Amino acid sequence: MARIVLERFLQEQDGSVPSKTLINSLLRDPSQIPDGVLANQVYQCIVNDYCYGPLVDCIKHAIGYEHEVLLQEMLLERNISFLAEDLLRAKGYDKTPDFILEVPIAVEGHIIHWIESKASFGDEGSHQAYLNDQFWSYWNRFGPGLVIYWYGFIEELDCHRNRGILLKDCFPTNIALL
């Protein structure tokens, strides 16, 4: 709603449709909106947005990080050697999974070179976006991998096992060390 009101306000001021870049910039920093009352109202909308607001982003980030730490502890408990994402980024990798295994493992007969932790439910839309934006890139660079959707996933989405992307909803118990 704030976006629509801001677009109309700017359109009435300039007489032309404002660019998406400008709108996004003003939504990121409402203090730049020329009308102080509108700037405050837009800010209040953003802060109180319980779906996409900054507080929700912080909560999602914290939950995601907590699950990555949990996964790291599970790998360490099983003496599975890995390189974590932060170390990989320091080495210059731009797109990396959460963990690259230094020695691959086998899960349910599938070789795994990397593991990605997702502290969310794997629905069709988000999974397809992750496949396109992340998982296939990891597969191209590092080989087959495992994605853990900690809050479950639609079973039909686990259809790329033979191509090298395995889905689970927990850390696998039947691991074969190579």
Number of C-alpha atoms within 10 A of each C-alpha: 8 16 16 9 12 20 19 16 16 18 13 12 11 10 10 11 12 17 11 11 9 12 18 12 13 19 20 12 13 22 15 12 19 11 11 12 10 17 20 14 13 23 19 13 16 20 14 14 13 12 10 11 13 14 15 15 13 11 11 14 12 13 15 17 15 13 17 19 13 14 20 18 12 13 16 12 9 10 10 15 14 19 15 18 18 13 11 17 12 9 9 8 11 9 15 21 23 21 25 22 19 12 13 21 19 16 17 13 10 20 21 23 22 27 26 22 25 21 21 18 16 25 15 13 8 12 19 14 11 15 14 11 12 16 25 18 16 22 19 10 11 16 17 23 30 26 22 24 22 18 13 17 19 13 11 9 15 16 12 11 14 10 13 19 24 22 22 18 18 14 18 12 8 10 16 13 13 8
